[in-house]
């Protein structure tokens, strides 16, 4: 879905518009030409991927380690 935002107003979220081909959408409050906004911004998406991959990489050694064998009960714990 094409989303547009007014560069002059910068008020509120992006507006979903379906302008005809070749037409430029105009802001209803100030009359400036609106610019197209991507659905996913690239910089925050790359940060999310980097942090997520770092967390997964740090947790892999703990997940791949075999579980510790349980200690057999001693006579002190039974009494």
Secondary structure, DSSP 8 states (H G I E B T S, - for coil): --EEEETTT--SS-EE----TT---B-TTT--BEEEE-SS-HHHHHHHHHHHHHHHHHHHHHHHS---------HHHH-
